[in-house]
Structures are given as structure tokens and as C-alpha cells.
Amino acid sequence: MTARGATAFDPLALIRVLNEHAVRFVVIGGIAAGVQGAIWATTDLDITYARGRDDHKRLAAALTALEAEPVDLPPGVTVHLNARSLAAGDIWTLMTRYGRLDLLGEPAPGINYTFLAKRARTIHGQQTYQVATIDDLIAMKRAAGRSKDLAQIELLRATAEELAAESGGLPQDHVAQESV
């Protein structure tokens, strides 16, 4: 099956393939918010990814396994998703056999994989993966500045307050169970 004939959106299948290829990534966006309790409809998996040479090779292999293709290319334009092209780009909007996957090298100024991975929460479930903290999601939404992102900040703030109340105001242990 090609990406154009993608099955229903399956974020855990996308994460599984990324894990199988040892891709270093942090989930951001709606899925990251959802597994922490701030739930809104989303139809894609957004990740930020490590940007070293070996990282690009592993990511390219995962994208091949996912049958990933860039979306919205002009007619006649072909892009090969290899380590070289991944190194040259920062933002990739892709369709895969498991649905849409958005790759962001730096989702907001100064916020990249290295920054997020140090602070991320680890989710354990069918797959183990890192998600951006609620505070980091808020920072990325604020930086994006789109009306839909700004509207989601209040939900993220309320979720942060609930998480703090559940932990007695103590810092989160950065480990959670999956609820996707």
C-alpha cells in the first residue's frame, strides 16, 4: 500500500515504526497534549526529531518503511526522502501508510529535539516514547500564534493545573501511562 492509499490514522503504528528504526524523536502537538489529558481532535502525528547525520539516516529508513510521501507538491515535482534531503529541510508534511506525519526540526525558535528531550515525559504503553511537557506545548502554541493554537493554550493551562494538583504541586515524575 502506498501512502496515497493510507489506512485510517494510527499514531501508535507510526511511533512503532519510528522506534523500530531507533529514530530519536519527541511527540509534540495534539497527541502529546492528549496523552497528558488535554484532548482535542487531531488527524496527524507531530514530532520533532534529532538532526544529526546518523539521525537523518535512521529517519529516512523509517520513512521508507512507512511509504512516506510529501503532501501538496506541485505536479511533476519529486522529492526523495533520504538523509540528504532531510538534512536540507526543517519541516516536512508527509502522508504515510498509517496517516499523516509532520516532522519539525525546530517547532519554535530555540525549541528543538535536544531542548525538548531533556524535559520530556516518557509514555509507557503499547510503545514507549517521549512527549513534550505541557509547558513546552504552551510555548510552541504561543510561538505559532495561529488562532487555533492560541485557543488551545487555555485547555493546556487547565491540564497543567490538574496535573499539578494530582501530584500535590510536586514536579511531575516525567513518566506516564499511555492513554491514546
C-alpha positions in Angstrom: 0.0 0.0 0.0 1.3 3.4 -0.9 1.0 6.5 1.3 -1.7 7.8 -1.1 -3.8 4.8 -0.1 -3.2 5.3 3.6 -5.3 3.4 6.1 -7.0 5.2 9.0 -4.8 7.4 11.1 -2.8 5.2 13.5 -0.4 7.2 15.6 0.8 4.2 17.6 1.8 2.4 14.4 3.7 5.5 13.3 5.5 5.5 16.6 6.2 1.8 16.4 8.0 2.2 13.1 10.0 5.2 14.3 11.0 3.1 17.4 11.9 0.1 15.2 14.4 2.3 13.4 15.8 3.9 16.5 14.7 7.4 15.5 15.2 9.9 18.3 12.1 12.0 18.5 9.7 13.8 20.8 6.0 13.8 20.1 4.5 17.3 20.1 1.1 18.7 19.1 -2.3 17.1 19.7 -1.1 13.6 20.5 1.3 14.9 23.1 -1.4 17.0 24.7 -3.9 14.2 24.6 -1.8 11.6 26.4 -1.4 14.2 29.2 -5.1 15.0 29.4 -5.7 17.9 27.1 -7.7 16.3 24.4 -8.8 17.8 21.1 -9.3 16.3 17.6 -6.2 15.7 15.7 -5.5 13.8 12.4 -1.7 13.8 12.4 1.3 12.9 14.5 3.6 15.8 15.0 7.2 15.1 16.1 10.4 17.0 16.5 13.5 14.9 15.6 17.2 14.7 16.3 19.1 16.3 13.4 22.5 14.6 13.3 23.8 12.7 10.2 23.0 9.2 11.7 19.6 10.5 12.9 18.7 11.5 9.3 19.7 8.1 8.1 17.5 6.3 10.7 14.6 8.7 10.0 15.0 8.1 6.2 14.9 4.4 6.7 11.7 4.7 8.9 10.1 6.9 6.3 10.8 4.4 3.6 9.2 1.7 5.8 6.2 4.0 6.2 6.0 4.6 2.5 6.0 8.3 3.3 5.4 10.9 0.6 5.4 14.7 0.9 2.0 16.2 0.6 0.9 19.1 -1.6 3.9 19.0 -4.0 3.3 20.8 -7.4 2.7 18.5 -10.3 5.9 16.9 -11.7 7.9 17.6 -8.5 9.5 14.6 -6.9 11.2 14.6 -3.5 13.3 11.7 -2.3 13.1 11.4 1.4 16.7 10.4 2.1 19.2 11.6 4.7 20.5 14.3 2.4 17.0 15.9 1.8 16.1 15.5 5.5 19.3 17.4 6.4 18.4 20.2 4.0 14.8 20.7 5.2 13.4 21.5 8.6 9.6 21.0 8.2 8.1 18.0 6.4 4.4 17.3 5.9 4.1 13.7 4.9 1.4 11.1 4.2 2.3 7.6 5.2 0.6 4.2 5.2 -0.6 5.0 8.7 -1.8 8.5 8.1 -0.2 12.0 8.3 3.1 12.6 9.9 4.5 16.1 10.4 8.2 16.5 11.1 9.5 19.7 12.6 13.2 20.2 13.2 12.6 23.3 15.3 8.9 23.8 16.1 9.5 27.2 17.7 12.6 29.4 18.0 15.1 27.8 20.3 12.9 24.7 20.8 14.3 21.6 19.1 14.7 17.9 19.9 17.6 18.4 22.3 15.8 21.0 24.3 12.5 19.0 24.4 14.1 15.6 25.1 15.7 16.8 28.3 12.4 17.9 29.7 10.0 15.4 28.0 7.7 13.0 29.8 8.1 9.3 28.9 4.9 7.4 28.0 4.8 3.7 28.5 2.1 1.6 26.8 2.0 -0.3 23.6 5.0 1.7 22.7 7.4 3.8 24.8 8.0 7.3 23.6 8.6 10.8 24.8 6.2 13.7 24.7 6.7 17.4 25.2 5.7 18.7 28.5 2.5 20.8 28.8 4.6 23.9 29.5 6.6 23.3 26.3 3.4 22.7 24.3 2.1 26.0 25.5 5.4 27.7 24.4 5.1 26.1 21.0 1.5 27.1 20.6 2.2 30.7 21.7 5.1 30.9 19.1 2.9 29.5 16.3 0.5 32.3 17.0 -2.3 30.8 14.9 -5.8 31.3 16.2 -6.4 27.6 16.7 -3.1 27.3 18.7 -3.9 30.3 20.9 -7.4 28.8 21.6 -5.8 25.6 22.8 -3.5 27.3 25.3 -6.3 27.7 27.9 -7.0 23.9 27.7 -3.3 23.2 28.1 -3.1 25.6 31.1 -6.1 23.9 32.8 -4.5 20.5 32.2 -1.2 21.7 33.7 -3.1 22.9 36.8 -4.9 19.4 37.1 -1.5 17.6 36.8 0.0 19.8 39.4 -3.0 19.2 41.8 -2.8 15.4 41.2 0.9 15.5 42.1 0.3 17.7 45.2 2.1 20.5 43.5 5.3 18.5 43.2 7.2 18.3 39.9 5.9 15.6 37.5 8.0 12.4 37.5 8.1 12.6 33.7 6.7 9.1 33.4 3.1 8.4 32.4 0.9 5.6 31.1 -0.4 5.7 27.6 -4.0 6.7 27.0 -4.1 7.1 23.2 
